[in-house]
Amino acid sequence: MSQRRLWNKDFTVALVISVFLAFVFYLLVTSMVGYAVLRFAAGETSAGFASTAFVLGSVLTRPLAGKLMDVVGRRRLLTIALVLAAVVSLAYFFVDSLGLFILSRLVHGMLFGAGHTTLNAAAQDLIPSDRRSEGSGYFATSMTLGSALGPLIAVTTVDAWGYTALFGISLAFSLVALVGLPFLRLPERRLTAAKLREALSPHPRTLVDPDGFRMGAVIFLTSAAYSGILAFLATHAAASGAGASSSPVFFSCFAVASLSARLTIGRIQDVYGDNVVLYPLFASFAASCLLLAFWPTVTGMVLAGLLAGFGYGSLITCAMAIAVRTAGLSRVGLVTSTYLLCMDLGMGLGAIVLGAAAGAWGYSALYVLCAVFVVASAGWYALVHGRFPRAGRAGAPRRH
């Protein structure tokens, strides 16, 4: 069993950098539609591109980052991504057309995807193998903090001082992440000549990993369900009589439950195996979706937020830990990028499909469909992983 410490300097610095990357993401992704409308008089569709362009950029670069991080070097790729991301953050002050603004968002998303994928892959190498799920859960608290505090900082800043101040805070957070780099030692991988030729090959199999896809399909379906909450909860709450102001209650409860669960759930998974943890998480998230469908009151929002935070918030890291464990650390970069790509695609495509469902059948049906997505995800998990003996036990044999 590994005797390495989990909370070493490099893991802590990587976590801090990840927190500030998450802040930048959630600061801007929740406010750029409003900025595009105010600054450029953009219509709804064009303004929507200001938000989705970032996600599209991230989707485009995650596979390439997973493929190239061990070719150009993890530290070098992360440095390039963070430096250029700070430059783009500065450029927001000077962009004077909607087209350039959307292009800036696309490039910013590409840089975020490259940096975030590299940092996550390196973090997996920094985590002791016998504490894989626990360490993954701790590291993922960065996105939880970002999702909880980023939108709050954005709304407060825009209301008090406007979008220029928001861009200033985004730039400051980008610089803080950059300043942390000199204190971070990233584990690098030396590729053999054969592995280098494989990494430089244009074949699609060098861009994605089967183990990443197996667990990626789990997070694709559950992220598609969560996209329906992100995109339509405020409208659903207002239409149902709970009031649009009740949706922040959901997200506050989500953040509290997710952060609390991630501090303990990984340790349970490492000791008792994946099935003991994941099936209750699926059930919790599905129950949250059904509460939103049939009990859209303030009390329902509180319960749904807690259940979703425990369920979906924990699934993200638990499924990633399985993907890395089954693939092995020699393929951690490609596995991580494939997994995160599936999560991004679920978020993007889910909102489109569920938006059409809401238009055809209403919001209650939308959230029932979200629950169906979660149940389908649980079925897929059982098929590709859960049915195997000792599924997910620390030290269980890998499948290749």
Order of alpha helices (4+ residues) and beta strands (2+ residues): alpha-alpha-alpha-alpha-alpha-alpha-alpha-alpha-alpha-alpha-alpha-alpha-alpha-alpha-alpha
